[in-house]
């Protein structure tokens, strides 16, 4: 009987141990489920934050690349202007505000592809053609003015020159009036 009691005590201990172990396992598994459920949002948040960091990193990289390209382009343009404009720093070119404005527009449009010498030569030819055209217009106007100045029209009647008569051709009655007029 004592063996039965011992077996019964042992069985009860085993049952209690199993119940305790099952309870602990249940509690552990519930904690693991809760931990897992807590980890899932954290993982999503972490992934979201990680994605945002990657996007921001890419944006910063793009900005840095664009700034580097811009700086390189500015340096290239400065070098181009320094080498190509030295010979044009005169009153008729760079010291003239109108020329600078035209050149600035051309350079903004073409950048370093602008052939400065060719541009200046073409601009000089254009200026010369405009000057020649202006001289031609002035010459035509002067010629017209000279031609029309010789013609004095008054009320539709042209001016006729009075021909001086010779003394022997003047009748006697008019001769006295001529003498009185000129004396």
DALIN-V615410 format. One record per residue. N is the residue number from 1. RES is the residue in one small letter. SS is DSSP state (~ for helix, > for strand, _ for the rest). OMEGA is omega in whole degrees, 0 to 359 (* if undefined). D_LAST is the distance of its C-alpha to the last C-alpha in Angstrom with 1 decimal. Layout:
BEGIN
n=N res=RES ss=SS omega=OMEGA d_last=D_LAST
n=N res=RES ss=SS omega=OMEGA d_last=D_LAST
END
This chain:
BEGIN
n=1 res=x ss=_ omega=177 d_last=190.5
n=2 res=x ss=~ omega=177 d_last=188.8
n=3 res=x ss=~ omega=178 d_last=187.3
n=4 res=x ss=~ omega=178 d_last=186.0
n=5 res=x ss=~ omega=179 d_last=184.6
n=6 res=x ss=~ omega=178 d_last=183.0
n=7 res=x ss=~ omega=180 d_last=181.6
n=8 res=x ss=~ omega=177 d_last=180.5
n=9 res=x ss=~ omega=180 d_last=178.8
n=10 res=x ss=~ omega=179 d_last=177.3
n=11 res=x ss=~ omega=178 d_last=176.1
n=12 res=x ss=~ omega=177 d_last=174.7
n=13 res=x ss=~ omega=180 d_last=173.0
n=14 res=x ss=~ omega=180 d_last=171.6
n=15 res=x ss=~ omega=178 d_last=170.4
n=16 res=x ss=~ omega=179 d_last=168.9
n=17 res=x ss=~ omega=179 d_last=167.2
n=18 res=x ss=~ omega=179 d_last=165.9
n=19 res=x ss=~ omega=179 d_last=164.6
n=20 res=x ss=~ omega=181 d_last=163.0
n=21 res=x ss=~ omega=178 d_last=161.6
n=22 res=x ss=~ omega=178 d_last=160.4
n=23 res=x ss=~ omega=179 d_last=158.8
n=24 res=x ss=~ omega=179 d_last=157.1
n=25 res=x ss=~ omega=179 d_last=155.9
n=26 res=x ss=~ omega=179 d_last=154.6
n=27 res=x ss=~ omega=178 d_last=152.8
n=28 res=x ss=~ omega=182 d_last=151.5
n=29 res=x ss=~ omega=177 d_last=150.3
n=30 res=x ss=~ omega=177 d_last=148.7
n=31 res=x ss=~ omega=179 d_last=146.9
n=32 res=x ss=~ omega=178 d_last=145.8
n=33 res=x ss=~ omega=178 d_last=144.5
n=34 res=x ss=~ omega=178 d_last=142.6
n=35 res=x ss=~ omega=180 d_last=141.3
n=36 res=x ss=~ omega=180 d_last=140.3
n=37 res=x ss=~ omega=177 d_last=138.5
n=38 res=x ss=~ omega=182 d_last=136.8
n=39 res=x ss=~ omega=182 d_last=135.8
n=40 res=x ss=~ omega=177 d_last=134.3
n=41 res=x ss=~ omega=179 d_last=131.5
n=42 res=x ss=~ omega=179 d_last=131.0
n=43 res=x ss=~ omega=177 d_last=130.8
n=44 res=x ss=~ omega=178 d_last=128.2
n=45 res=x ss=~ omega=179 d_last=126.3
n=46 res=x ss=~ omega=177 d_last=126.7
n=47 res=x ss=~ omega=179 d_last=125.5
n=48 res=x ss=~ omega=178 d_last=122.6
n=49 res=x ss=~ omega=179 d_last=121.7
n=50 res=x ss=~ omega=177 d_last=122.1
n=51 res=x ss=~ omega=178 d_last=119.8
n=52 res=x ss=~ omega=178 d_last=117.2
n=53 res=x ss=~ omega=179 d_last=117.4
n=54 res=x ss=~ omega=179 d_last=117.0
n=55 res=x ss=~ omega=179 d_last=114.0
n=56 res=x ss=~ omega=178 d_last=112.4
n=57 res=x ss=~ omega=179 d_last=113.3
n=58 res=x ss=~ omega=178 d_last=111.5
n=59 res=x ss=~ omega=179 d_last=108.5
n=60 res=x ss=~ omega=178 d_last=108.3
n=61 res=x ss=~ omega=178 d_last=108.7
n=62 res=x ss=~ omega=179 d_last=105.9
n=63 res=x ss=~ omega=180 d_last=103.6
n=64 res=x ss=~ omega=178 d_last=104.5
n=65 res=x ss=~ omega=179 d_last=103.8
n=66 res=x ss=~ omega=179 d_last=100.4
n=67 res=x ss=~ omega=179 d_last=99.4
n=68 res=x ss=~ omega=178 d_last=100.5
n=69 res=x ss=~ omega=180 d_last=98.4
n=70 res=x ss=~ omega=179 d_last=95.4
n=71 res=x ss=~ omega=178 d_last=95.8
n=72 res=x ss=~ omega=180 d_last=96.0
n=73 res=x ss=~ omega=179 d_last=92.9
n=74 res=x ss=~ omega=179 d_last=90.9
n=75 res=x ss=~ omega=179 d_last=92.1
n=76 res=x ss=~ omega=179 d_last=91.2
n=77 res=x ss=~ omega=179 d_last=87.7
n=78 res=x ss=~ omega=178 d_last=87.1
n=79 res=x ss=~ omega=180 d_last=88.3
n=80 res=x ss=~ omega=181 d_last=86.0
n=81 res=x ss=~ omega=180 d_last=82.9
n=82 res=x ss=~ omega=183 d_last=83.7
n=83 res=x ss=~ omega=186 d_last=84.0
n=84 res=x ss=~ omega=185 d_last=81.1
n=85 res=x ss=_ omega=180 d_last=78.4
n=86 res=x ss=~ omega=184 d_last=78.5
n=87 res=x ss=~ omega=183 d_last=75.8
n=88 res=x ss=~ omega=179 d_last=73.5
n=89 res=x ss=_ omega=180 d_last=73.2
n=90 res=x ss=_ omega=181 d_last=69.5
n=91 res=x ss=_ omega=183 d_last=66.3
n=92 res=x ss=_ omega=181 d_last=65.6
n=93 res=x ss=_ omega=189 d_last=69.1
n=94 res=x ss=_ omega=179 d_last=71.7
n=95 res=x ss=_ omega=176 d_last=69.5
n=96 res=x ss=_ omega=184 d_last=67.2
n=97 res=x ss=~ omega=181 d_last=68.6
n=98 res=x ss=~ omega=177 d_last=67.4
n=99 res=x ss=~ omega=179 d_last=69.2
n=100 res=x ss=~ omega=180 d_last=72.3
n=101 res=x ss=~ omega=179 d_last=72.4
n=102 res=x ss=~ omega=181 d_last=72.2
n=103 res=x ss=~ omega=180 d_last=74.8
n=104 res=x ss=~ omega=179 d_last=77.1
n=105 res=x ss=~ omega=179 d_last=77.0
n=106 res=x ss=~ omega=181 d_last=77.8
n=107 res=x ss=~ omega=177 d_last=80.5
n=108 res=x ss=~ omega=182 d_last=82.1
n=109 res=x ss=~ omega=187 d_last=82.2
n=110 res=x ss=~ omega=181 d_last=83.6
n=111 res=x ss=~ omega=183 d_last=85.2
n=112 res=x ss=~ omega=176 d_last=86.3
n=113 res=x ss=~ omega=180 d_last=85.7
n=114 res=x ss=_ omega=175 d_last=82.0
n=115 res=x ss=_ omega=188 d_last=80.8
n=116 res=x ss=~ omega=182 d_last=78.2
n=117 res=x ss=~ omega=179 d_last=76.6
n=118 res=x ss=~ omega=179 d_last=76.2
n=119 res=x ss=~ omega=181 d_last=74.9
n=120 res=x ss=~ omega=178 d_last=72.3
n=121 res=x ss=~ omega=178 d_last=71.3
n=122 res=x ss=~ omega=179 d_last=70.9
n=123 res=x ss=~ omega=177 d_last=68.9
n=124 res=x ss=~ omega=179 d_last=66.6
n=125 res=x ss=~ omega=178 d_last=66.0
n=126 res=x ss=~ omega=180 d_last=65.2
n=127 res=x ss=~ omega=179 d_last=62.7
n=128 res=x ss=~ omega=179 d_last=61.0
n=129 res=x ss=~ omega=177 d_last=60.9
n=130 res=x ss=~ omega=178 d_last=59.3
n=131 res=x ss=~ omega=179 d_last=56.7
n=132 res=x ss=~ omega=178 d_last=56.0
n=133 res=x ss=~ omega=179 d_last=55.6
n=134 res=x ss=~ omega=178 d_last=53.2
n=135 res=x ss=~ omega=179 d_last=51.1
n=136 res=x ss=~ omega=178 d_last=51.1
n=137 res=x ss=~ omega=179 d_last=50.0
n=138 res=x ss=~ omega=179 d_last=47.2
n=139 res=x ss=~ omega=178 d_last=46.1
n=140 res=x ss=~ omega=180 d_last=46.1
n=141 res=x ss=~ omega=179 d_last=44.2
n=142 res=x ss=~ omega=180 d_last=41.5
n=143 res=x ss=~ omega=177 d_last=41.2
n=144 res=x ss=~ omega=179 d_last=41.0
n=145 res=x ss=~ omega=179 d_last=38.4
n=146 res=x ss=~ omega=181 d_last=36.2
n=147 res=x ss=~ omega=182 d_last=36.7
n=148 res=x ss=~ omega=178 d_last=35.9
n=149 res=x ss=~ omega=179 d_last=32.9
n=150 res=x ss=_ omega=179 d_last=31.1
n=151 res=x ss=_ omega=178 d_last=31.8
n=152 res=x ss=_ omega=178 d_last=29.8
n=153 res=x ss=> omega=176 d_last=31.6
n=154 res=x ss=> omega=179 d_last=30.4
n=155 res=x ss=_ omega=176 d_last=32.7
n=156 res=x ss=_ omega=180 d_last=34.1
n=157 res=x ss=> omega=179 d_last=30.9
n=158 res=x ss=> omega=181 d_last=29.8
n=159 res=x ss=_ omega=177 d_last=26.3
n=160 res=x ss=_ omega=180 d_last=25.0
n=161 res=x ss=_ omega=175 d_last=22.2
n=162 res=x ss=_ omega=182 d_last=19.4
n=163 res=x ss=_ omega=179 d_last=19.4
n=164 res=x ss=_ omega=181 d_last=16.3
n=165 res=x ss=_ omega=175 d_last=16.7
n=166 res=x ss=_ omega=184 d_last=16.9
n=167 res=x ss=~ omega=181 d_last=14.9
n=168 res=x ss=~ omega=181 d_last=18.3
n=169 res=x ss=~ omega=183 d_last=19.2
n=170 res=x ss=_ omega=177 d_last=16.5
n=171 res=x ss=_ omega=185 d_last=18.1
n=172 res=x ss=~ omega=182 d_last=16.8
n=173 res=x ss=~ omega=178 d_last=16.5
n=174 res=x ss=~ omega=183 d_last=14.3
n=175 res=x ss=~ omega=180 d_last=12.1
n=176 res=x ss=~ omega=180 d_last=10.5
n=177 res=x ss=~ omega=176 d_last=10.0
n=178 res=x ss=~ omega=181 d_last=8.5
n=179 res=x ss=~ omega=180 d_last=5.9
n=180 res=x ss=~ omega=181 d_last=5.3
n=181 res=x ss=~ omega=186 d_last=5.8
n=182 res=x ss=~ omega=178 d_last=3.8
n=183 res=x ss=_ omega=* d_last=0.0
END
